[in-house]
Amino acid sequence: MSYKQVPARIGRFLTIFGSSIAVASATREGRQPNASDLEILGIDPVEFRKIRLR
């Protein structure tokens, strides 16, 4: 890994981490998470919406 890739990898990690927090928070509050956050995590938003949240 070159030093030029380090900032990009850190940025990608922070994006994934932020999306996971957003999805977890929305789910915990009984809301549907943003489709963009689900896509970043590799989750199909259409299929996720089929899950019944309590």
C-alpha positions as CSV (number, residue, x, y, z in Angstrom):
1,M,0.0,0.0,0.0
2,S,1.5,3.3,-1.0
3,Y,1.2,6.4,1.1
4,K,-1.0,8.0,-1.5
5,Q,-3.7,5.4,-0.9
6,V,-3.8,6.0,2.9
7,P,-6.1,9.1,2.8
8,A,-8.5,7.4,0.4
9,R,-8.7,4.3,2.5
10,I,-9.3,6.3,5.7
11,G,-12.0,8.3,3.9
12,R,-13.7,5.1,2.7
13,F,-13.5,3.7,6.2
14,L,-15.1,6.8,7.7
15,T,-17.9,6.7,5.0
16,I,-18.7,3.1,5.8
17,F,-18.5,3.7,9.5
18,G,-20.8,6.7,9.3
19,S,-23.3,4.8,7.2
20,S,-23.4,1.9,9.6
21,I,-24.1,4.3,12.5
22,A,-26.8,6.0,10.5
23,V,-28.5,2.7,9.6
24,A,-28.2,1.3,13.1
25,S,-29.6,4.5,14.6
26,A,-32.6,4.7,12.2
27,T,-33.4,1.0,12.7
28,R,-33.2,1.4,16.5
29,E,-35.6,4.4,16.3
30,G,-38.0,2.4,14.1
31,R,-37.4,4.5,11.0
32,Q,-36.3,3.4,7.5
33,P,-32.7,4.3,6.9
34,N,-31.6,6.3,3.8
35,A,-31.2,4.3,0.7
36,S,-27.8,5.8,0.1
37,D,-26.5,4.5,3.5
38,L,-27.8,1.1,2.8
39,E,-26.2,1.0,-0.7
40,I,-22.8,2.0,0.8
41,L,-23.1,-1.0,3.1
42,G,-23.9,-3.3,0.2
43,I,-27.6,-3.7,1.3
44,D,-30.3,-3.6,-1.3
45,P,-32.7,-0.8,-0.1
46,V,-35.8,-2.5,-1.8
47,E,-35.1,-5.8,0.0
48,F,-34.4,-4.0,3.3
49,R,-37.8,-2.2,3.1
50,K,-39.4,-5.6,3.1
51,I,-38.2,-6.3,6.6
52,R,-40.8,-5.3,9.2
53,L,-39.4,-3.0,11.8
54,R,-40.9,-3.1,15.2
